[in-house]
C-alpha cells in the first residue's frame, strides 16, 4: 500500500481539527458542517479508512511515524 505524503496528511489533519472546533462552536451552521464532512471524507479516502474516527487515528499515527519516540513503524521496509 502506498502511503500519503506526511506533510499533506498533517495539513489536512490540522484543517480537520480547526473545522471540528468551528462545527462545535456553531452547530447550526450548515456550510461549516458541509466543509467539515468534506474534509472528513477526504481523510477517509487518503488514509484508506471507512470512518472519520478511524481516518483521524490513522492520520495521527502516520504523521507521528516520522518523529522520534513514535509508536508507529513500518515493518519490513528499509530503515524501519
For each residue, the residues with C-beta under 8 A, 3 or more apart:
1: 48
2:
3: 62 74
4: 8 9 46 47 62
5: 8 9
6: 9 10 62 63 65 66
7: 10 11
8: 4 5 11 12 46
9: 4 5 6 12 13 46 47 59 62 63
10: 6 7 13 14 63
11: 7 8 14 15
12: 8 9 15 16 39 42 43 46 59
13: 9 10 16 17 43 56 59 60 63
14: 10 11 17 18
15: 11 12 18 19 39
16: 12 13 19 20 36 39 40 43 56
17: 13 14 20 21
18: 14 15 21 22
19: 15 16 22 23 32 35 36 39
20: 16 17 23 24 36
21: 17 18 24 25
22: 18 19 25 26 29 32 36
23: 19 20 26 27 29 32 33 36
24: 20 21 27
25: 21 22
26: 22 23 29 32
27: 23 24 33
28:
29: 22 23 26 32 33
30: 33 34
31: 34 35
32: 19 22 23 26 29 35 36
33: 23 27 29 30 36 37
34: 30 31 37 38
35: 19 31 32 38 39
36: 16 19 20 22 23 32 33 39 40
37: 33 34 40 41
38: 34 35 41 42
39: 12 15 16 19 35 36 42 43
40: 16 36 37 43 44 52 55
41: 37 38 44 45 52
42: 12 38 39 45 46
43: 12 13 16 39 40 46 47 49 52 55 56 59
44: 40 41 47 48 49 50 51 52 54 55
45: 41 42 48
46: 4 8 9 12 42 43 55 59
47: 4 9 43 44 54 55 58 59 62
48: 1 44 45 58
49: 43 44 54 55 58
50: 44 54
51: 44 54 55
52: 40 41 43 44 55 56
53: 56 57
54: 44 47 49 50 51 57 58
55: 40 43 44 46 47 49 51 52 58 59
56: 13 16 43 52 53 59 60
57: 53 54 60 61
58: 47 48 49 54 55 61 62
59: 9 12 13 43 46 47 55 56 62 63
60: 13 56 57 63 64
61: 57 58 64 65 70 71 72
62: 3 4 6 9 47 58 59 65 72
63: 6 9 10 13 59 60 66 67
64: 60 61 67 70 71 72
65: 6 61 62 70 72 73 74
66: 6 63 70
67: 63 64 70
68:
69:
70: 61 64 65 66 67 73
71: 61 64
72: 61 62 64 65
73: 65 70 80
74: 3 65 77 80
75: 80
76: 80
77: 74 80
78:
79:
80: 73 74 75 76 77
